[in-house]
Amino acid sequence: MGKAGRFACIFTPMALTIASLLCLGIVLSGQAYQKSDLSKELYFFKANTTGFKNDPENVLDNLPEGVTPEAVKDMQVAASAGNMKDIYQVGLWNYCEADLKDGKEENWHCTDRQNYFWFNPFEVWNLTNTSIQAGFPEDFQSGIDTYHKVSRWMFISYMIALVLTVAEILVGISAIFSRWGSLVTTIVSTAQTLFMIAAASTSTALYGTLISVFRTVLDPYNIEASWSAKMLSVLWIGVAFSIASGFFWLISTCCCSGKSPHKKVVVEKTPYTYERVASPYMGASGNAHQMHDMSGHHGQTGHTYEPFRQQHV
């Protein structure tokens, strides 16, 4: 089979690795490009504040225990001052905001991308150290603090998974030449899969918990929280590609060596060969006769010869 067979053997895991990289790239692009329609559809968390902004009286009639009307009015003042947009969508690097007009999203604006980003609603809505922040239950503040801490680990997991995916592709090229290359690639692929699963699991659990906290605490304020099913689908499909690529890299270590078969060269003997006979030739009598011939044949003396026998192969 040779190199062509080896290439065919690693084509499947290499294609799966590239597919995993594409999925990861799509996830990382969520909310990162405000002019991209695909980027706008990919988010981990979405908050819709139109219910709070458009129906303040209903909010005042359904206040949670411990929250005063004055605190809600502070929040409404912040909304009327333009500090609260209708839509907030959170990605890995930043968040984007927009206004809703006749059911259409307008005036999209995305913040600058930054490492270890996390969405702080109090800071975004200019409610830090206000009465409304103090009026929220402790569970809400505790949930925000947990989200802040875990989001750092989540970001690191994504970055390591991205680096390992690129490394898996580069190292995978060496697998064309030998099964040792497949073994090294399998090791890299295993590490990449672990970090992909860690990043996906952390994202799903973290934002699932954050959405649950928002719904529990902010539901009386008519602030809705949700996440993008498309984002989660692409993320976990990438994980599936990663697991599959690792499996096929492992398979490639056991087959398709990549070495060309060697042709055996058979050297045949010639039909007639000459071999030296044993000494003494023809026994003692033959030896004596030979000595006589050597000393007296045609008067030639001092010439010796070595008898050979003809053998037919």
N, C-alpha and C positions, 0 to 999 in steps of 0.2 A: 504493500500500500504506500509506503514512503510518506513524504511530507504532505502529499495531497490527501491521503487518508487521515493523517494527523490533524490537518486543518479541518476536515469534515467532522472529526471527533470533537473538536473544541468550538465549533461554530455555534452550537446550541447554548452552552453556558455563556459564551461571549455575548450572544444576542440578548440573553436574559439579563446579563449584567448591564448592558447598555440601556435596556428598557427600564431597569430599576433606577439608573441614573437620570433618565428622562422624567420619570415620575417624581423623583426627589427634586429635580430642578423646577418642575411645575409647582410643587408644594412651596418651595422657597420663593417663588415669584409672586405668591399671593399677597395682594395689596402693595406690592413693591413698585408697580408701574400704573399710575393713575389713568394713563391714556389707553391701557390695554383692557379690553372687555373681559378677556379670560382672567386677568389678574383681579378684576373687581368681583368676580364670582367665587374666588377662592379666599376663604377666611376661616379662622378658628372660632371666632366669637363675633356676634353681631348684636348691637343694642339699638332698639327703636324707641325713641322718646316722644313720638308724635302724640301718643295717647295722653301723656302728661302735659304736654304743651298746649294741646287743643281743648282739653276738658279739665281745667283746674278745679271747678266746683265739685266734680265727681271725686277728685283726689281728696279734697277737704272733707267730704262726707265719709270717706273710708280710710281714715288715718290709722296706722298701726298704733298699738299701745306705747306710750312714752314719747310720741312725736307730737309736737304742738303745732297749731296752725301757723304760728310765726315762723317756725322752721321751714315749713312748706313754702311759705311766701318768699323766704330767702332763696329757695331753689327756683321758684318761678321768676324772681327778679333776675337770677343768673341766666335763665332761659331767655327771657325777653331782651336781655342785654347782648344776646348773640353768643354767649359762652356755651350754649348747648345746641348742638345741631340735631337734625332729625334722625340721622343714620350714623352709626359708628361701626366700622368693620376692622377687626384686628387680625394682623398677620404675624409672621415670625419676626420681621424686622421693624415694623411700624404699624400705624393704623391710618385709615382713611375715613373722612367724614363727608356728608352730603346733606342737602335739603330735599324734601319731598314737595313736589308741586303737581297737583292733579295726578297723583300716583306715579309720577316719574321722578327719578333721582337727578338732581341738578347740582351744579357748583361743587363738583368733586374736588377735594383737596386731600393730599396724602402728606403725612409728616416725613421728615428725613429719616432714612434708614439708619439704625444704630444697633450695635451688638448688645445682647442681653436685654432686649426691649421687653417691657411689660406695660400693660394698660392700667393706668391708675385713674378711675373715674372721678375721684375727688379733685385730683390735680387738673384733669382735662376740663371739668365743669367749673373750675375755680371755687370749689367748696371746701378746700382744706382749712381746718381749724375754724369751721363755722358751726352754727347751732344744728344745722341739718346733719353734719357729719357726726356730731355728738349724739344726735337722736337716733342714729341707726343702731340696731342690735349689735352686741359684741360678736356674734357669729359672722356678721357681714365683714366687719373689720378683720376678724381672724382669717376668714376665707381669702380676703385680699392679700393679707400678709403671707399666707401659705402660697398663694399663686405667685407672688413676687419672688419668693425663695426658690420654688421649684422651677420657675421659668428659666432661671439661669442654667440649671442642669439640662433642661430641655434644649436650650440653644446649643450648648456644648455637644450634646448627643447628635444633633443635626449636623454640626460642622464636622465632627469626627466621621460620621457616616458618609458625608460628602467626600472627604479626603480619601477614605478607604475605598469608596466606590471607584474613584478615579485611579487609585493605586491598583485595584483589582483588574481594571482594564489594561493598564500598562504592563503589569506583571503577567497577565494572561497571554500577552503576545509571546512570551518566552515558552509558553506551553505548546506552541507549534513545533518546537524542536525536540522536546522530550517529555516524558511523564514526570520527571523531576520538576519541570516548570509547572505542571498541573498540581503537583503536591504543594508547592509554595503558594500558588494561586488559591488553592483550597483553604489554606490557613488564613490568607488575607480575606477571603470571602466569608469565612466563618466569623471573623471579627466584625466585618462589615454588616453581616446579618444581625448580629447581637445588638449593635448600635442602632440599626434601623428599627428593630423591634422595640428597643428602649425608647427611642425618640417617638415612635408612633404610639406606644402605650402611654408614655408620659403626656403627650398632647391630648390623647383621647380622655384620659382620666382627669387631667388638670382642667381642661376647658369644660368637660362635663360637670365637674364639681362647681366651677365658677358660674356656669349657666344655672345650675340648680340653686346656688346661693342668690343670684340675681333675681330669679323667679320667686323665690321665697320671700325675700326682703323687699324687692322693688315692685312686686305685682300690685300692691295697693296704690302705687304711684302711676300705674298704667305704663310702665317701662318694660318692654318685652326683650327677652334675650333668647338667642338661638345660635346655631352653628351651621356651617355649610356641609351638606351631605356630599357635594361634589369633592370638596377638599378631603374629607375623610375617605372617600372611595379611592381617589388617586393615591393617597398616602398608603392605604393598606394593600392596594394592588402593587405598589412599589415594594412593599414588604414581601408579598407573595413571589414576585419576580426574584427578589434577593434570595429567598429560601430555595427556590427552584434552581437558581444559578449555582448555589453552593452544592446542591445535590449532584448536578451534572458535572461540575468541576471534579468532584470526588470520583464519579464514574470514569472520567477521562484519565485518572491516574492508574487505572487497571487495564486499559485497553489502548490500542493504536500507539505503538511505541515510536513510530515516526522513522524507523530505520528501514532502509531499502534492503530487500533480500539479496544475499551474496550468491553469486553463481560459483559452483564448485568446478575447478579445472582438473580434469582427469588426464594424467600423463600416461600414455600406453607405451609399453616396451616395443622396440622394433622387432620385426619378425625373426631376425637372426641376431643373436648376441654371442659374445665370446667370453668364457669364464676360465679363469686360471684353474688348472687341475690340481689335485692334491699331490703332495710330495711324500714319499717317492711314487712316481707314476708307474703303474702296472707292476707294482711290487718290486722285489729284489732282483728278479730275473730281468724284468724290463729295464731296471736301472742299470744293470750290468751291460745289457745290449746297447743301451743308450750311451754308456761310457765308451763302449767299443767303437760305436759309430762316430763319436765325437773325436776320438783319437786317431782313427785310421781311414775315414771315408774320404776317398780321392786324395789322400795325402794332406788333407787340410787339418792342421792342428791349431790349438789355441783359440778356436771359435766355439762358443757355447750358445745354446738357444734354450728357450723355455717353451716346453710343449703346451699347446692349448687344445681344447676340444671344442668342437662345434655343437651348439645346442639349438635345436629348433623349438621356438616358443609356440 
